[in-house]
Amino acid sequence: MLKGVGHRKKVRRKVSKKTGKTQFDKYELYSKAVQSAENDVVFIRNTYKELKKKAPRIFREDFCGTFALSTEWIKLDPKHQSIGVDLDPEPIAYGKAHYLSKLRPEQQKRMKVIEGNVMDPSLEKADIIAAMNFSYFCFKQRWMLKNYFANAYKTLSKDGIFLLDVFGGSQCYDAIEDRMKHKDFTYYWDQTNFDPVTNNAVFHIHFRVGGKKIEQVFTYDWRLWSISEIREIMHEVGFAKSHVYWEGTAKDGSGDGNFTRVDHGESCESWIAYVVAEK
Ligand SMILES: C[S@@+](CC[C@H](N)C(=O)[O-])C[C@H]1O[C@@H](n2cnc3c(N)ncnc32)[C@H](O)[C@@H]1O
């Protein structure tokens, strides 16, 4: 959502033979605007190695959508296996057509995609469980988030880690629309309806492609959880330790993309961090 990603590839605009109108590929734009799967899997692997002093093998991507991370995990090492879990068949079908199909047969065998619920206690165990792009913010009640964390704990291997990203900062309470221009499209992150009583807020992603702004391509109805709440709940469900990885600052004051373990953060308009729990 808030992550800036470098973009070199061109956005393919498809022209429907029937209507002659320009169509757009919402998952392709989403991936270019907010995902950085190749870099994320390297960070995730290195974090596991740093904490556990050994190499991880099985990666589970909860709320996987088009399972871009799971695919990159497979490519990173021939011993890697991954499991993607999502309720929605639409992004799963997209991932199968656009990502899974591009893996070699041997790589495809190491990958599993499950159309299912992250709350399912029979999900396969993994060395790493990741819930990225703030997807767990969909759990608005504390007991719901706690049940999810408890299931992640239960379905994690003995030496496993559970990794989440989280965002915050004074700006995330304002009704603002952030805009980021890319080569062939513009990405908008629209924050609305922050409610200080419930901490709930609604977010939209819009895109402008070929001169036309397409509104509310993705909408998220979330509760904004704080790092301290997340860590407290992790410990309540049994995690032995939790760590926070905070982004360094570039010369211009923006995030530099390097995350290191910290005991304290700094107050700023907008930040992203990772919270990592150890079983
Ligand atoms: C914000 S998208 C994140 C997609 C992907 N993780 C990413 O990094 O871009 C949230 C996804 O969570 C899925 N989802 C929501 N609740 C879920 C649940 N209880 N179990 C599994 N998937 C769920 C939705 O279908 C959606 O694809």
The ligand as a Gaussian input file, in Angstrom:
#p B3LYP/6-31G(d) Opt

LIG

0 1
 C       -4.588000      -6.873000       1.130000
 S       -4.818000      -8.381000       0.244000
 C       -3.155000      -8.943000       0.385000
 C       -2.623000      -9.755000      -0.741000
 C       -1.152000     -10.120000      -0.606000
 N       -0.831000     -10.715000       0.678000
 C       -0.222000      -8.944000      -0.805000
 O        0.791000      -8.863000      -0.152000
 O       -0.458000      -8.097000      -1.607000
 C       -5.694000      -9.314000       1.444000
 C       -6.069000     -10.747000       1.039000
 O       -6.500000     -11.442000       2.200000
 C       -7.514000     -12.367000       1.825000
 N       -8.223000     -12.769000       3.060000
 C       -8.996000     -11.988000       3.872000
 N       -9.410000     -12.701000       4.944000
 C       -8.886000     -13.951000       4.823000
 C       -8.941000     -15.138000       5.626000
 N       -9.614000     -15.166000       6.779000
 N       -8.270000     -16.236000       5.194000
 C       -7.576000     -16.203000       4.014000
 N       -7.487000     -15.117000       3.225000
 C       -8.136000     -13.999000       3.615000
 C       -8.319000     -11.619000       0.797000
 O       -9.021000     -12.508000      -0.041000
 C       -7.210000     -10.851000       0.046000
 O       -6.762000     -11.558000      -1.098000

